[in-house]
Every structure is written in structure tokens, then in C-alpha cells.
Amino acid sequence: MATSSSPMEDAVRQKITQALKPTSLKIFNDSHLHAHHKAMKDTTSQETHFRLFITSDAFSSKMQPARHRMVYTLLKDELAAQGGIHALQLRTRTPEEDEKARLKDAE
């Protein structure tokens, strides 16, 4: 499993990998892009805003809201923690959906 210099990113990666067994997982820490926002004024954390691209068979037969709830449930502690994740942008796909999107992009 890949590790980063970011403890929050590492925790996110571990929880998603263990629970969802993704075929692809990309984590982007966009916190530096939001450090100037009013809501971040008194936050010293550098790990508040993330984009996650998750491809997993665990999403099969589930609509996007249910998939997102799965991820939010996995990361409930990180979302609730003082100085924890403030914003989470998700792209959740099955391997079939991911392949279809790749083929469409290649056209």
C-alpha cells in the first residue's frame, strides 16, 4: 500500500482499501487550494479537502448516493474530528463504468 507524508491521506487510503477493495484509488489532497477560505481561518490542519476517485466492485448495483454514503460512513471519524476532513469530493465507479468512461474518453 502506498504511503504519503499525510497521516489523514494514509488513514483514508487504509480504510477504503480494507473495506472496498478498490481496483483503482486516487487520492488528491486539495487542502492548499482552500487554506484562505473563511471556514479554514482558525484551522491549522493541512488535510481538510480531498478528492477521491474510487473504482470498486463494491459499488455494483448501487446508485451514486448510496455509494457516497458508503464512503462517508467509512470516513465518519475523519469527517467529525476537529481539524479533520472539511470537504470530500467523490467519483465512485464500478470497474465496468470506469472502462466505459475510458473508452468514451479515447474516442
PEFENRA-V772071 format. One record per residue. OMEGA is omega in degrees with one decimal (NA if undefined). NEAR is the number of other ideal C-beta (glycine too) atoms within 8 Angstrom. D_LAST is the distance of its C-alpha to the last C-alpha in Angstrom with 1 decimal. Layout:
# PEFENRA-V772071
omega=OMEGA near=NEAR d_last=D_LAST
omega=OMEGA near=NEAR d_last=D_LAST
This chain:
# PEFENRA-V772071
omega=179.6 near=5 d_last=32.7
omega=174.9 near=4 d_last=31.7
omega=-178.4 near=5 d_last=34.3
omega=174.3 near=9 d_last=34.2
omega=-174.7 near=2 d_last=37.0
omega=179.4 near=9 d_last=36.5
omega=179.6 near=6 d_last=38.7
omega=178.3 near=13 d_last=36.9
omega=179.1 near=12 d_last=33.5
omega=178.5 near=10 d_last=35.1
omega=178.3 near=9 d_last=36.6
omega=-179.1 near=14 d_last=33.4
omega=-178.3 near=14 d_last=31.6
omega=-177.2 near=9 d_last=34.6
omega=-178.9 near=10 d_last=34.9
omega=180.0 near=14 d_last=31.2
omega=-178.9 near=11 d_last=31.1
omega=-172.6 near=7 d_last=34.3
omega=-171.6 near=9 d_last=33.7
omega=179.9 near=13 d_last=30.0
omega=-174.7 near=9 d_last=29.3
omega=171.8 near=10 d_last=25.7
omega=175.7 near=8 d_last=23.2
omega=177.5 near=8 d_last=21.9
omega=176.0 near=11 d_last=23.9
omega=-179.1 near=6 d_last=23.3
omega=178.9 near=11 d_last=26.2
omega=176.5 near=8 d_last=26.4
omega=-178.2 near=13 d_last=29.9
omega=-174.6 near=10 d_last=29.6
omega=-178.1 near=12 d_last=33.4
omega=179.3 near=7 d_last=34.0
omega=-174.4 near=6 d_last=32.0
omega=-175.1 near=12 d_last=34.4
omega=-177.8 near=8 d_last=37.7
omega=-178.0 near=4 d_last=39.0
omega=-178.0 near=7 d_last=38.6
omega=-178.7 near=4 d_last=41.9
omega=-177.9 near=6 d_last=41.3
omega=-173.8 near=11 d_last=41.0
omega=-175.6 near=6 d_last=44.3
omega=-179.0 near=4 d_last=46.5
omega=178.2 near=9 d_last=44.0
omega=-178.7 near=5 d_last=44.3
omega=175.2 near=9 d_last=41.4
omega=-175.5 near=9 d_last=38.4
omega=-173.8 near=12 d_last=36.4
omega=-174.7 near=13 d_last=35.9
omega=-178.1 near=12 d_last=32.3
omega=168.2 near=16 d_last=29.4
omega=179.7 near=11 d_last=25.7
omega=173.1 near=15 d_last=24.9
omega=-173.9 near=9 d_last=21.6
omega=173.3 near=15 d_last=22.8
omega=-175.3 near=12 d_last=21.2
omega=172.5 near=12 d_last=24.0
omega=-179.9 near=8 d_last=25.1
omega=-179.8 near=8 d_last=27.9
omega=-178.4 near=12 d_last=25.7
omega=178.4 near=6 d_last=25.2
omega=177.5 near=2 d_last=26.7
omega=175.9 near=7 d_last=27.3
omega=-177.4 near=5 d_last=26.1
omega=-179.9 near=6 d_last=25.1
omega=179.3 near=6 d_last=28.8
omega=177.8 near=8 d_last=30.2
omega=-179.6 near=12 d_last=27.8
omega=176.9 near=10 d_last=28.8
omega=177.3 near=8 d_last=32.4
omega=-178.4 near=13 d_last=32.1
omega=178.6 near=15 d_last=31.1
omega=178.6 near=10 d_last=33.7
omega=178.5 near=7 d_last=36.3
omega=-174.0 near=10 d_last=35.6
omega=-175.5 near=12 d_last=35.9
omega=180.0 near=8 d_last=38.8
omega=179.7 near=7 d_last=41.2
omega=177.6 near=11 d_last=38.9
omega=-177.1 near=10 d_last=38.3
omega=-174.7 near=6 d_last=42.0
omega=173.5 near=8 d_last=43.4
omega=-177.5 near=3 d_last=45.1
omega=-179.4 near=7 d_last=42.7
omega=-178.5 near=13 d_last=40.0
omega=-179.6 near=14 d_last=36.5
omega=-177.6 near=9 d_last=36.5
omega=-177.2 near=8 d_last=32.9
omega=176.5 near=12 d_last=30.1
omega=-173.7 near=8 d_last=26.5
omega=165.3 near=10 d_last=24.6
omega=-176.5 near=8 d_last=21.2
omega=-179.0 near=10 d_last=22.0
omega=168.6 near=10 d_last=19.7
omega=176.5 near=10 d_last=20.4
omega=179.0 near=10 d_last=18.7
omega=177.8 near=6 d_last=17.0
omega=179.2 near=9 d_last=15.7
omega=179.0 near=12 d_last=14.6
omega=178.5 near=8 d_last=12.7
omega=178.9 near=8 d_last=11.0
omega=177.9 near=9 d_last=10.1
omega=179.6 near=8 d_last=8.9
omega=178.9 near=8 d_last=6.6
omega=179.4 near=7 d_last=5.4
omega=-178.1 near=6 d_last=5.5
omega=-178.4 near=5 d_last=3.8
omega=NA near=4 d_last=0.0
